[in-house]
Amino acid sequence: MDLDGRLAAPPSRGQLDYAGLFSEDERERGLPTELMRLARRHGCVRDRVKRSDGQGHIRMQRISLQSLHDDDGRVIGFVETLESTD
């Protein structure tokens, strides 16, 4: 995703921005923005979030959000990895 949270490859559900991947409750609490802020500041942040499994079920998953940098050290985007907690 880019610096504004726009997804490079939107999921099949049509979300175009990072916040769309989070539950309504997590969006209301500002979690997507806070995770991006922390990843910018610290390079990487880890948390547990609610995510759809693609079949309509919501599951807790561990995420890792890492900031990506250009050769001059400027943040140019982010990459997220997921791990199921089941």
Backbone hydrogen bonds, N-H to C=O, Kabsch-Sander energy under -0.5 kcal/mol:
donor,donor_aa,acceptor,acceptor_aa,energy
2,D,6,R,-2.1
5,G,2,D,-1.7
7,L,16,L,-2.4
14,G,11,P,-2.2
18,Y,5,G,-3.1
20,G,17,D,-1.2
21,L,18,Y,-1.9
22,F,19,A,-1.8
27,R,23,S,-2.4
28,E,24,E,-2.6
29,R,25,D,-1.7
30,G,27,R,-1.4
31,L,26,E,-2.5
34,E,30,G,-2.3
35,L,31,L,-2.7
36,M,32,P,-2.0
37,R,33,T,-2.3
38,L,34,E,-2.6
39,A,35,L,-2.4
40,R,36,M,-2.2
41,R,37,R,-2.0
42,H,38,L,-3.1
43,G,39,A,-2.0
45,V,65,L,-1.9
47,D,63,I,-1.8
49,V,61,Q,-2.8
51,R,49,V,-0.5
51,R,59,R,-2.8
53,D,57,H,-2.5
59,R,51,R,-2.9
61,Q,49,V,-2.9
62,R,83,E,-3.1
63,I,47,D,-3.1
64,S,81,T,-2.0
65,L,45,V,-2.8
66,Q,64,S,-0.6
66,Q,79,V,-2.9
67,S,43,G,-2.3
68,L,77,G,-3.1
70,D,74,R,-2.3
73,G,70,D,-2.0
76,I,68,L,-3.1
77,G,68,L,-1.1
78,F,1,M,-2.5
79,V,66,Q,-2.3
81,T,64,S,-2.3
83,E,62,R,-2.3
85,T,60,M,-1.4
